[in-house]
Amino acid sequence: MLGTLGASNSYSIAYGVSPDGAVVVGESSRVDQLQRAFRWTQASGIEDIGSLGGTRSVAYGVSSNDAVVGMSLAPPANNRRAFIWTRATGMLNLNDVYSSLLQDGSVLTEAYAITPDGRYIVGRGFNRSRSREEAFLLDRGPQCAAHTGDVDANGCVDDADLLAILFAFGQSGNNLGRVDVNCDATVDDAGLLIVLFNFGSGC
């Protein structure tokens, strides 16, 4: 059993699991009886990943790179809104992230699944122009793929890779490319250590 976020009379439900089985996501009640989306790993146990400000959130899917999707109630009227959560960004309202696609007043209400590479998200929303609920598919574009430090992908972890990391050191964001060695949205010590640890491999 994975446990709960609350006391002995609380509950938890698991809805999704990462492709390697290492991360489980779902919903659990807390001590205050609010329902929250959770993320579970063997190392960290069950973790509350928050909400968009409403009284309930639930996680339905998780990718290989630990991006979690689901639904959260959001102010001002506790309306259902689809979200994506990552360690780097926290919980984001997909309606804000993709506001340019929703200018007709349509809304994304729930995100049910995300592909292992984190590129595609599916769920349901409300199509304002047709006044009905419909399925949606979001393409987030090419996503980061963690690697062993071969930044320039030439088969050898060498000086060029080390320099690429050093020149980009301190940058952050979701579109850093291969200088984000471990896909944590930051070029930092963790990525540098991966390059140094694997220096000379494949050469």
Secondary structure, 3 states (H helix, E strand, C coil): CCCCECCCCCCEEEEEECCCCCCEEEEEEECCCCEEEEEEECCCEEEECCCCCCCEEEEEEECCCCCEEEEEEECCCCEEEEEEEECCCEEEEHHHHCHHHCCCCCEEEEEEEECCCCCEEEEEEEECCCCEEEEEEEECCCCCCCCCCCCCCCCCCCHHHHHHHHHHCCCECCCCHHHCCCCCCECCHHHHHHHHHCCCCCC
